Amino acid sequence: MVERASGEVVRVSIDLNFANEAAKSFDFLGGFGFERLQVDATLVRYRKSGMEVDVYRGRKSFELSFKISFGGERYSLQTIMRVSDPVAANAYRRYAATTLEGLREGLEQLSAMVKTFAPRALRGEAEFFALLDEKKRTWSYEYALDVLAEQVRPMAESAFKRKEYSKVVELYEQVLPLLTATELKRLDISRARAART
């Protein structure tokens, strides 16, 4: 049972014949050389050479997902989308299917997105996966820098108010690429004043 925001309680079927519906929506994978390897209530797995594709439905979330494995790494559809269309990737949300009609609609949407954004991955283009790996490293670095900046900013602002200019310089230099115009000005002031002491 799932309770909607309106307070209405909806009965949710666990299976919804996911395996058969997913196999129908993703039968196009055969054209890329994939063969169905595994089928169960929430997962359909395809394989060719050293690659695997998983189409699955979350057991608790009911969200429909697609992942592809290449060279020992797994890549989500959203990660693949970020390479060719970052705007679409940011807007992408997994479809939660709680009815048979919803499952069919969600699988067709997922299938259409895979056809649009993942052909290079499905063909197993090594250059594409190298690009994905490079982008993943960049995205990880950018994310870590964003997190660090969120921690550093209040400390640097507080140190600036206390006139601890050496501390301001030390903190701001950790996140230099993300500094705002105001923060860059504080950094310049702090460098000049720290040099005098």
N, CA, C and O of each residue as an XYZ file, in Angstrom:
788
protein
N       0.839     -1.184      0.000
C       0.000      0.000      0.000
C       0.888      1.254      0.000
O       1.925      1.294      0.663
N       0.468      2.257     -0.744
C       1.169      3.532     -0.801
C       0.152      4.622     -0.551
O      -0.945      4.597     -1.109
N       0.514      5.582      0.291
C      -0.391      6.694      0.558
C       0.044      7.891     -0.264
O       1.197      8.315     -0.198
N      -0.885      8.434     -1.040
C      -0.607      9.615     -1.841
C      -0.714     10.857     -0.980
O      -1.224     10.796      0.139
N      -0.240     11.983     -1.487
C      -0.290     13.250     -0.752
C      -1.724     13.610     -0.395
O      -1.954     14.255      0.629
N      -2.691     13.213     -1.208
C      -4.099     13.520     -0.966
C      -4.664     12.691      0.186
O      -5.789     12.922      0.631
N      -3.882     11.725      0.665
C      -4.351     10.861      1.732
C      -4.950      9.564      1.215
O      -5.232      8.653      1.994
N      -5.147      9.476     -0.105
C      -5.700      8.287     -0.721
C      -4.683      7.152     -0.628
O      -3.502      7.350     -0.914
N      -5.132      5.980     -0.234
C      -4.260      4.814     -0.142
C      -4.450      3.985     -1.402
O      -5.573      3.647     -1.775
N      -3.336      3.661     -2.054
C      -3.363      2.921     -3.310
C      -2.663      1.587     -3.111
O      -1.580      1.529     -2.529
N      -3.275      0.526     -3.590
C      -2.662     -0.796     -3.514
C      -1.616     -0.895     -4.625
O      -1.889     -0.578     -5.783
N      -0.438     -1.331     -4.260
C       0.655     -1.445     -5.215
C       1.005     -2.911     -5.393
O       1.299     -3.613     -4.425
N       0.971     -3.361     -6.620
C       1.360     -4.732     -6.920
C       2.878     -4.815     -6.959
O       3.531     -3.910     -7.480
N       3.442     -5.868     -6.426
C       4.885     -6.007     -6.377
C       5.459     -6.392     -7.744
O       6.470     -5.825     -8.159
N       4.849     -7.326     -8.441
C       5.442     -7.867     -9.661
C       5.089     -7.066    -10.908
O       5.988     -6.572    -11.589
N       3.829     -6.927    -11.219
C       3.354     -6.235    -12.424
C       3.890     -6.846    -13.703
O       3.864     -6.203    -14.753
N       4.378     -8.081    -13.634
C       4.912     -8.766    -14.810
C       6.086     -7.977    -15.406
O       6.219     -7.857    -16.624
N       6.923     -7.450    -14.525
C       8.031     -6.588    -14.942
C       8.914     -7.241    -16.000
O       9.236     -6.617    -17.011
N       9.307     -8.494    -15.773
C      10.264     -9.153    -16.671
C       9.762     -9.168    -18.110
O      10.512     -8.831    -19.027
N       8.509     -9.553    -18.321
C       7.968     -9.604    -19.684
C       7.836     -8.222    -20.289
O       8.151     -8.023    -21.463
N       7.372     -7.261    -19.498
C       7.200     -5.899    -20.010
C       8.551     -5.268    -20.353
O       8.684     -4.596    -21.376
N       9.543     -5.485    -19.502
C      10.876     -4.934    -19.765
C      11.490     -5.585    -21.004
O      12.119     -4.912    -21.820
N      11.304     -6.889    -21.137
C      11.844     -7.593    -22.307
C      11.227     -7.045    -23.592
O      11.920     -6.911    -24.600
N       9.933     -6.725    -23.567
C       9.277     -6.156    -24.753
C       9.851     -4.779    -25.089
O      10.146     -4.488    -26.248
N      10.007     -3.943    -24.074
C      10.476     -2.572    -24.304
C      11.938     -2.511    -24.710
O      12.360     -1.572    -25.386
N      12.712     -3.508    -24.302
C      14.153     -3.476    -24.570
C      14.602     -4.553    -25.547
O      15.786     -4.887    -25.600
N      13.667     -5.100    -26.323
C      14.052     -6.104    -27.310
C      14.977     -5.526    -28.377
O      15.666     -6.284    -29.058
N      15.010     -4.205    -28.539
C      15.909     -3.561    -29.499
C      17.380     -3.801    -29.165
O      18.241     -3.631    -30.029
N      17.684     -4.195    -27.918
C      19.072     -4.451    -27.542
C      19.677     -5.592    -28.362
O      20.894     -5.658    -28.533
N      18.835     -6.483    -28.864
C      19.317     -7.558    -29.726
C      20.008     -7.004    -30.970
O      20.957     -7.601    -31.478
N      19.533     -5.872    -31.453
C      20.153     -5.235    -32.607
C      21.555     -4.720    -32.328
O      22.330     -4.484    -33.255
N      21.879     -4.546    -31.057
C      23.228     -4.133    -30.648
C      24.076     -5.347    -30.260
O      25.213     -5.197    -29.815
N      23.517     -6.548    -30.431
C      24.267     -7.771    -30.150
C      24.095     -8.316    -28.741
O      24.796     -9.253    -28.357
N      23.184     -7.754    -27.968
C      22.961     -8.230    -26.595
C      21.990     -9.400    -26.585
O      21.043     -9.453    -27.370
N      22.246    -10.336    -25.680
C      21.341    -11.457    -25.460
C      20.853    -11.406    -24.021
O      21.589    -11.026    -23.110
N      19.611    -11.792    -23.835
C      19.046    -11.805    -22.496
C      19.728    -12.892    -21.686
O      19.802    -14.045    -22.111
N      20.223    -12.519    -20.523
C      20.998    -13.427    -19.688
C      20.223    -13.858    -18.447
O      20.257    -15.025    -18.058
N      19.520    -12.899    -17.824
C      18.853    -13.157    -16.554
C      17.531    -12.420    -16.526
O      17.428    -11.284    -16.990
N      16.525    -13.074    -15.979
C      15.206    -12.468    -15.867
C      14.651    -12.827    -14.500
O      14.627    -13.999    -14.124
N      14.202    -11.815    -13.751
C      13.459    -12.099    -12.523
C      12.430    -11.001    -12.298
O      12.212    -10.168    -13.178
N      11.809    -10.990    -11.154
C      10.686    -10.088    -10.900
C      11.052     -8.613    -10.979
O      10.175     -7.783    -11.220
N      12.318     -8.260    -10.784
C      12.702     -6.845    -10.792
C      13.913     -6.541    -11.659
O      14.378     -5.402    -11.677
N      14.438     -7.531    -12.380
C      15.657     -7.329    -13.158
C      15.618     -8.127    -14.454
O      15.236     -9.297    -14.479
N      16.028     -7.453    -15.534
C      16.306     -8.140    -16.790
C      17.720     -7.734    -17.164
O      18.017     -6.549    -17.317
N      18.595     -8.730    -17.312
C      20.006     -8.476    -17.614
C      20.333     -9.026    -19.000
O      19.948    -10.135    -19.370
N      21.060     -8.198    -19.745
C      21.508     -8.565    -21.085
C      23.034     -8.577    -21.087
O      23.674     -7.898    -20.284
N      23.611     -9.369    -22.010
C      25.078     -9.423    -22.079
C      25.536     -9.577    -23.524
O      24.897    -10.242    -24.340
N      26.663     -8.939    -23.807
C      27.420     -9.208    -25.038
C      28.878     -9.007    -24.690
O      29.229     -8.041    -24.012
N      29.718     -9.896    -25.141
C      31.157     -9.849    -24.841
C      31.347     -9.547    -23.361
O      30.814    -10.254    -22.505
N      32.107     -8.498    -23.058
C      32.357     -8.137    -21.665
C      31.428     -7.075    -21.134
O      31.721     -6.453    -20.112
N      30.302     -6.850    -21.811
C      29.361     -5.806    -21.402
C      28.070     -6.414    -20.876
O      27.634     -7.477    -21.318
N      27.472     -5.710    -19.920
C      26.153     -6.101    -19.418
C      25.261     -4.877    -19.347
O      25.727     -3.764    -19.103
N      23.975     -5.095    -19.561
C      22.966     -4.061    -19.410
C      21.951     -4.574    -18.404
O      21.477     -5.704    -18.514
N      21.620     -3.745    -17.428
C      20.575     -4.066    -16.458
C      19.417     -3.098    -16.630
O      19.607     -1.882    -16.651
N      18.223     -3.646    -16.753
C      16.990     -2.871    -16.697
C      16.294     -3.386    -15.455
O      16.018     -4.581    -15.346
N      16.009     -2.499    -14.519
C      15.438     -3.001    -13.275
C      14.440     -2.033    -12.671
O      14.341     -0.865    -13.048
N      13.702     -2.580    -11.708
C      12.676     -1.827    -10.985
C      12.970     -1.978     -9.503
O      13.063     -3.095     -8.992
N      13.118     -0.852     -8.813
C      13.426     -0.882     -7.388
C      12.371     -1.629     -6.591
O      11.173     -1.424     -6.784
N      12.820     -2.492     -5.701
C      11.884     -3.306     -4.913
C      11.039     -2.465     -3.976
O       9.884     -2.802     -3.715
N      11.595     -1.378     -3.468
C      10.843     -0.514     -2.557
C      10.443      0.808     -3.198
O       9.363      1.336     -2.932
N      11.312      1.335     -4.038
C      11.036      2.640     -4.653
C      10.156      2.521     -5.898
O       9.499      3.486     -6.291
N      10.143      1.333     -6.520
C       9.425      1.062     -7.773
C       9.980      1.868     -8.952
O       9.350      1.932    -10.008
N      11.157      2.482     -8.778
C      11.758      3.284     -9.837
C      12.395      2.395    -10.902
O      13.026      1.383    -10.599
N      12.213      2.797    -12.140
C      12.773      2.063    -13.268
C      14.150      2.627    -13.583
O      14.336      3.843    -13.631
N      15.113      1.738    -13.797
C      16.491      2.173    -14.011
C      17.164      1.374    -15.105
O      16.748      0.270    -15.457
N      18.227      1.976    -15.633
C      19.055      1.366    -16.671
C      20.506      1.592    -16.286
O      20.895      2.709    -15.943
N      21.299      0.546    -16.340
C      22.747      0.661    -16.124
C      23.452     -0.215    -17.135
O      22.936     -1.244    -17.571
N      24.642      0.220    -17.493
C      25.466     -0.566    -18.407
C      26.831     -0.750    -17.764
O      27.376      0.180    -17.170
N      27.378     -1.944    -17.883
C      28.698     -2.247    -17.333
C      29.674     -2.456    -18.484
O      29.383     -3.147    -19.460
N      30.843     -1.836    -18.336
C      31.888     -1.952    -19.352
C      33.225     -1.858    -18.632
O      33.441     -0.934    -17.847
N      34.110     -2.787    -18.886
C      35.436     -2.743    -18.274
C      35.419     -2.760    -16.757
O      36.290     -2.172    -16.116
N      34.437     -3.429    -16.183
C      34.356     -3.527    -14.729
C      33.696     -2.333    -14.053
O      33.557     -2.328    -12.830
N      33.288     -1.332    -14.808
C      32.615     -0.143    -14.260
C      31.154     -0.155    -14.664
O      30.794     -0.646    -15.734
N      30.303      0.401    -13.779
C      28.873      0.527    -14.087
C      28.535      1.994    -14.312
O      29.022      2.877    -13.606
N      27.696      2.233    -15.305
C      27.312      3.595    -15.666
C      25.794      3.686    -15.726
O      25.146      2.876    -16.388
N      25.236      4.657    -15.047
C      23.792      4.874    -15.089
C      23.425      5.630    -16.359
O      24.283      6.220    -17.016
N      22.155      5.605    -16.689
C      21.680      6.366    -17.843
C      21.957      7.854    -17.639
O      22.358      8.542    -18.577
N      21.749      8.349    -16.439
C      21.977      9.770    -16.184
C      23.448     10.148    -16.406
O      23.735     11.222    -16.934
N      24.363      9.288    -16.012
C      25.788      9.547    -16.244
C      26.076      9.605    -17.741
O      26.803     10.482    -18.207
N      25.506      8.673    -18.484
C      25.686      8.659    -19.940
C      25.101      9.927    -20.554
O      25.701     10.519    -21.451
N      23.929     10.343    -20.070
C      23.275     11.547    -20.590
C      24.117     12.800    -20.334
O      24.147     13.709    -21.164
N      24.788     12.846    -19.204
C      25.562     14.042    -18.849
C      26.646     14.366    -19.863
O      27.062     15.519    -19.979
N      27.112     13.356    -20.600
C      28.146     13.586    -21.602
C      27.577     14.329    -22.806
O      28.183     15.282    -23.296
N      26.406     13.889    -23.285
C      25.871     14.479    -24.515
C      24.873     15.603    -24.286
O      24.754     16.496    -25.125
N      24.157     15.580    -23.174
C      23.144     16.605    -22.919
C      23.004     16.843    -21.415
O      22.102     16.291    -20.784
N      23.894     17.664    -20.833
C      23.859     17.911    -19.392
C      22.534     18.487    -18.900
O      22.118     18.209    -17.775
N      21.875     19.280    -19.725
C      20.592     19.866    -19.324
C      19.545     18.764    -19.157
O      18.825     18.728    -18.160
N      19.469     17.870    -20.141
C      18.526     16.747    -20.047
C      18.877     15.850    -18.869
O      17.983     15.343    -18.191
N      20.168     15.650    -18.618
C      20.600     14.805    -17.496
C      20.170     15.407    -16.169
O      19.739     14.683    -15.271
N      20.283     16.729    -16.033
C      19.870     17.377    -14.780
C      18.363     17.322    -14.582
O      17.885     17.288    -13.448
N      17.612     17.313    -15.682
C      16.155     17.257    -15.595
C      15.640     15.825    -15.422
O      14.488     15.618    -15.042
N      16.495     14.844    -15.701
C      16.076     13.438    -15.681
C      15.690     12.986    -14.273
O      16.422     13.215    -13.310
N      14.547     12.351    -14.173
C      14.091     11.730    -12.933
C      13.615     10.328    -13.269
O      12.977     10.111    -14.299
N      13.922      9.388    -12.410
C      13.472      8.018    -12.638
C      11.961      7.931    -12.497
O      11.361      8.602    -11.658
N      11.371      7.113    -13.315
C       9.930      6.899    -13.331
C       9.603      5.827    -12.288
O      10.196      4.749    -12.309
N       8.678      6.108    -11.388
C       8.238      5.121    -10.400
C       6.941      4.491    -10.892
O       5.927      5.172    -11.038
N       6.981      3.202    -11.144
C       5.835      2.490    -11.708
C       5.143      1.659    -10.636
O       5.739      0.750    -10.059
N       3.877      1.982    -10.376
C       3.121      1.252     -9.356
C       1.900      0.540     -9.931
O       1.200     -0.174     -9.213
N       1.646      0.733    -11.221
C       0.545      0.041    -11.894
C       1.090     -0.545    -13.195
O       2.170     -0.168    -13.651
N       0.343     -1.460    -13.780
C       0.772     -2.061    -15.041
C       0.856     -1.002    -16.138
O       1.802     -0.994    -16.925
N      -0.125     -0.114    -16.189
C      -0.098      0.960    -17.191
C       1.112      1.863    -16.958
O       1.798      2.246    -17.906
N       1.369      2.196    -15.713
C       2.523      3.025    -15.376
C       3.832      2.335    -15.714
O       4.779      2.969    -16.178
N       3.877      1.031    -15.478
C       5.078      0.259    -15.804
C       5.348      0.307    -17.311
O       6.472      0.555    -17.747
N       4.311      0.069    -18.080
C       4.476      0.097    -19.543
C       4.923      1.480    -20.018
O       5.845      1.596    -20.826
N       4.277      2.510    -19.522
C       4.635      3.879    -19.915
C       6.063      4.212    -19.499
O       6.832      4.777    -20.277
N       6.407      3.856    -18.269
C       7.752      4.139    -17.761
C       8.833      3.395    -18.538
O       9.885      3.959    -18.838
N       8.577      2.137    -18.863
C       9.551      1.361    -19.642
C       9.703      1.914    -21.053
O      10.809      1.921    -21.594
N       8.622      2.371    -21.651
C       8.715      2.970    -22.986
C       9.513      4.274    -22.933
O      10.316      4.550    -23.825
N       9.291      5.072    -21.890
C      10.071      6.306    -21.732
C      11.553      5.989    -21.531
O      12.421      6.611    -22.144
N      11.825      5.022    -20.673
C      13.210      4.635    -20.407
C      13.865      4.091    -21.677
O      15.004      4.434    -21.993
N      13.146      3.255    -22.389
C      13.650      2.695    -23.641
C      13.957      3.805    -24.651
O      14.996      3.768    -25.310
N      13.078      4.774    -24.775
C      13.289      5.890    -25.713
C      14.525      6.702    -25.323
O      15.281      7.138    -26.190
N      14.727      6.901    -24.029
C      15.897      7.663    -23.575
C      17.182      6.888    -23.849
O      18.190      7.473    -24.247
N      17.148      5.583    -23.637
C      18.329      4.756    -23.916
C      18.646      4.817    -25.408
O      19.808      4.957    -25.791
N      17.619      4.713    -26.251
C      17.832      4.797    -27.701
C      18.420      6.148    -28.105
O      19.234      6.232    -29.026
N      18.000      7.200    -27.409
C      18.466      8.551    -27.736
C      19.880      8.814    -27.233
O      20.708      9.357    -27.964
N      20.159      8.432    -25.990
C      21.405      8.862    -25.349
C      22.495      7.789    -25.244
O      23.652      8.121    -24.990
N      22.151      6.519    -25.433
C      23.143      5.478    -25.146
C      23.615      4.635    -26.320
O      24.232      3.598    -26.078
N      23.371      5.002    -27.580
C      23.838      4.123    -28.661
C      25.344      3.884    -28.654
O      25.783      2.762    -28.904
N      26.138      4.900    -28.375
C      27.595      4.718    -28.361
C      28.001      3.730    -27.275
O      28.886      2.898    -27.472
N      27.342      3.835    -26.129
C      27.627      2.893    -25.042
C      27.201      1.484    -25.440
O      27.935      0.522    -25.213
N      26.021      1.364    -26.031
C      25.522      0.047    -26.432
C      26.391     -0.595    -27.512
O      26.482     -1.820    -27.597
N      27.020      0.229    -28.325
C      27.932     -0.315    -29.346
C      29.275     -0.714    -28.727
O      30.089     -1.378    -29.368
N      29.496     -0.305    -27.483
C      30.737     -0.666    -26.800
C      31.928      0.151    -27.258
O      33.054     -0.347    -27.250
N      31.707      1.398    -27.657
C      32.793      2.253    -28.128
C      33.743      2.587    -26.977
O      33.381      3.319    -26.055
N      34.937      2.056    -27.038
C      35.924      2.255    -25.976
C      36.206      3.738    -25.745
O      36.394      4.160    -24.603
N      36.237      4.542    -26.829
C      36.509      5.981    -26.686
C      35.418      6.658    -25.867
O      35.696      7.565    -25.082
N      34.166      6.212    -26.054
C      33.060      6.799    -25.308
C      33.205      6.491    -23.821
O      32.991      7.365    -22.981
N      33.566      5.258    -23.496
C      33.723      4.895    -22.087
C      34.941      5.586    -21.471
O      34.932      5.911    -20.284
N      35.982      5.812    -22.264
C      37.136      6.578    -21.769
C      36.700      8.009    -21.453
O      37.111      8.577    -20.441
N      35.871      8.587    -22.317
C      35.336      9.921    -22.074
C      34.470      9.938    -20.819
O      34.565     10.861    -20.010
N      33.628      8.921    -20.654
C      32.800      8.815    -19.447
C      33.666      8.767    -18.186
O      33.382      9.453    -17.204
N      34.715      7.960    -18.222
C      35.600      7.858    -17.060
C      36.277      9.184    -16.756
O      36.395      9.579    -15.596
N      36.719      9.868    -17.801
C      37.353     11.179    -17.615
C      36.351     12.166    -17.012
O      36.682     12.912    -16.091
N      35.125     12.163    -17.540
C      34.088     13.068    -17.033
C      33.734     12.727    -15.585
O      33.538     13.624    -14.766
N      33.652     11.433    -15.269
C      33.330     11.032    -13.893
C      34.371     11.568    -12.912
O      34.028     12.026    -11.822
N      35.647     11.508    -13.307
C      36.708     12.045    -12.446
C      36.535     13.555    -12.276
O      36.665     14.081    -11.171
N      36.241     14.243    -13.375
C      36.027     15.697    -13.313
C      34.835     16.021    -12.435
O      34.912     16.913    -11.591
N      33.731     15.307    -12.623
C      32.533     15.562    -11.826
C      32.783     15.287    -10.353
O      32.280     16.010     -9.493
N      33.556     14.247    -10.051
C      33.877     13.939     -8.648
C      34.707     15.056     -8.035
O      34.459     15.472     -6.903
N      35.695     15.542     -8.787
C      36.534     16.641     -8.316
C      35.683     17.892     -8.087
O      35.812     18.553     -7.056
N      34.817     18.213     -9.046
C      33.970     19.401     -8.919
C      33.029     19.284     -7.732
O      32.816     20.255     -7.006
N      32.466     18.100     -7.531
C      31.565     17.885     -6.400
C      32.315     18.060     -5.083
O      31.832     18.727     -4.169
N      33.496     17.458     -4.993
C      34.298     17.575     -3.764
C      34.674     19.031     -3.507
O      34.667     19.486     -2.363
N      35.000     19.757     -4.568
C      35.340     21.174     -4.427
C      34.129     21.980     -3.962
O      34.268     22.872     -3.125
N      32.950     21.679     -4.491
C      31.715     22.348     -4.060
C      31.454     22.109     -2.571
O      31.116     23.033     -1.832
N      31.613     20.869     -2.149
C      31.393     20.526     -0.735
C      32.395     21.273      0.137
O      32.026     21.835      1.168
N      33.664     21.279     -0.274
C      34.692     21.984      0.477
C      34.380     23.480      0.545
O      34.537     24.100      1.597
N      33.940     24.056     -0.571
C      33.620     25.488     -0.600
C      32.501     25.828      0.384
O      32.540     26.866      1.044
N      31.512     24.954      0.476
C      30.413     25.182      1.425
C      30.927     25.192      2.867
O      30.378     25.898      3.713
N      31.955     24.429      3.147
C      32.529     24.384      4.494
C      33.464     25.572      4.733
O      33.493     26.143      5.823
N      34.225     25.933      3.699
C      35.252     26.969      3.827
C      34.655     28.372      3.913
O      35.129     29.202      4.689
N      33.629     28.636      3.128
C      33.084     30.002      3.036
C      32.734     30.615      4.386
O      33.194     31.722      4.668
N      31.949     29.961      5.235
C      31.621     30.594      6.522
C      32.854     30.781      7.425
O      32.951     31.761      8.164
N      33.788     29.829      7.352
C      34.996     29.959      8.172
C      35.836     31.140      7.703
O      36.370     31.887      8.523
N      35.957     31.314      6.389
C      36.750     32.419      5.841
C      36.091     33.756      6.150
O      36.771     34.722      6.495
N      34.783     33.812      6.029
C      34.066     35.056      6.336
C      34.250     35.438      7.803
O      34.478     36.603      8.130
N      34.150     34.452      8.666
C      34.342     34.688     10.099
C      35.780     35.139     10.388
O      35.997     36.062     11.173
N      36.755     34.488      9.755
C      38.158     34.871      9.943
C      38.403     36.285      9.425
O      39.180     37.030     10.022
N      37.762     36.665      8.336
C      37.911     38.017      7.790
C      37.371     39.045      8.779
O      37.988     40.090      8.983
N      36.238     38.761      9.388
C      35.649     39.672     10.381
C      36.551     39.807     11.606
O      36.612     40.869     12.226
N      37.251     38.726     11.948
C      38.168     38.753     13.105
C      39.548     39.289     12.717
O      40.446     39.376     13.555
N      39.706     39.645     11.445
C      40.954     40.197     10.911
C      42.107     39.190     10.988
O      43.263     39.564     11.186
N      41.770     37.916     10.830
C      42.763     36.843     10.779
C      43.079     36.590      9.305
O      42.645     35.599      8.718
N      43.846     37.514      8.727
C      44.043     37.532      7.283
C      44.819     36.325      6.755
O      44.526     35.849      5.658
N      45.774     35.830      7.486
C      46.511     34.634      7.051
C      45.575     33.435      6.946
O      45.691     32.620      6.031
N      44.647     33.338      7.894
C      43.671     32.250      7.891
C      42.731     32.385      6.689
O      42.391     31.386      6.053
N      42.313     33.608      6.378
C      41.445     33.853      5.222
C      42.143     33.384      3.951
O      41.538     32.696      3.129
N      43.407     33.750      3.788
C      44.172     33.360      2.603
C      44.257     31.835      2.519
O      44.018     31.247      1.464
N      44.597     31.211      3.630
C      44.718     29.747      3.665
C      43.409     29.073      3.254
O      43.420     28.112      2.484
N      42.284     29.572      3.764
C      40.989     28.967      3.469
C      40.553     29.210      2.026
O      40.187     28.273      1.316
N      40.592     30.461      1.602
C      40.121     30.784      0.249
C      40.966     30.134     -0.846
O      40.437     29.789     -1.903
N      42.258     29.962     -0.614
C      43.104     29.360     -1.649
C      42.750     27.895     -1.901
O      43.088     27.350     -2.951
N      42.076     27.257     -0.950
C      41.645     25.871     -1.137
C      40.535     25.739     -2.186
O      40.381     24.693     -2.816
N      39.765     26.823     -2.359
C      38.612     26.780     -3.270
C      38.656     27.931     -4.272
O      37.616     28.447     -4.683
N      39.837     28.319     -4.652
C      40.055     29.472     -5.526
C      39.169     29.480     -6.778
O      38.627     30.535     -7.107
N      38.995     28.365     -7.490
C      38.183     28.411     -8.717
C      36.713     28.769     -8.486
O      36.020     29.175     -9.419
N      36.238     28.620     -7.254
C      34.819     28.848     -6.980
C      34.532     30.177     -6.285
O      33.380     30.465     -5.960
N      35.549     30.975     -6.058
C      35.329     32.225     -5.319
C      34.508     33.222     -6.121
O      34.670     33.362     -7.334
N      33.619     33.914     -5.408
C      32.824     34.981     -6.012
C      33.691     36.234     -6.105
O      34.803     36.266     -5.579
N      33.182     37.256     -6.771
C      33.917     38.520     -6.895
C      34.196     39.112     -5.518
O      35.288     39.627     -5.276
N      33.239     39.046     -4.629
C      33.411     39.562     -3.263
C      34.489     38.775     -2.525
O      35.335     39.360     -1.849
N      34.458     37.466     -2.653
C      35.449     36.630     -1.980
C      36.843     36.866     -2.545
O      37.821     36.872     -1.798
N      36.942     37.060     -3.857
C      38.248     37.371     -4.461
C      38.785     38.699     -3.918
O      39.985     38.831     -3.674
N      37.911     39.665     -3.734
C      38.321     40.965     -3.179
C      38.819     40.772     -1.744
O      39.847     41.328     -1.359
N      38.082     39.976     -0.950
C      38.523     39.689      0.429
C      39.876     38.991      0.429
O      40.728     39.272      1.272
N      40.067     38.085     -0.517
C      41.335     37.369     -0.618
C      42.466     38.343     -0.923
O      43.530     38.268     -0.307
N      42.248     39.262     -1.872
C      43.282     40.267     -2.205
C      43.621     41.138     -0.988
O      44.789     41.389     -0.691
N      42.580     41.588     -0.300
C      42.776     42.417      0.902
C      43.548     41.633      1.949
O      44.484     42.142      2.565
N      43.134     40.370      2.141
C      43.762     39.526      3.169
C      45.226     39.235      2.830
O      46.075     39.226      3.721
N      45.526     38.998      1.555
C      46.914     38.769      1.155
C      47.768     40.008      1.454
O      48.868     39.899      1.996
N      47.252     41.170      1.098
C      47.991     42.407      1.314
C      48.224     42.642      2.810
O      49.334     42.986      3.218
N      47.200     42.460      3.614
C      47.315     42.726      5.053
C      48.144     41.652      5.749
O      48.871     41.951      6.696
N      48.046     40.399      5.288
C      48.857     39.338      5.892
C      50.343     39.554      5.585
O      51.205     39.214      6.394
N      50.633     40.121      4.412
C      52.028     40.384      4.020
C      52.661     41.444      4.902
O      53.881     41.456      5.067
N      51.854     42.341      5.475
C      52.384     43.432      6.324
C      52.737     42.960      7.724
O      53.484     43.624      8.443
N      52.198     41.810      8.108
C      52.465     41.372      9.492
C      53.662     40.466      9.603
O      54.002     40.024     10.701
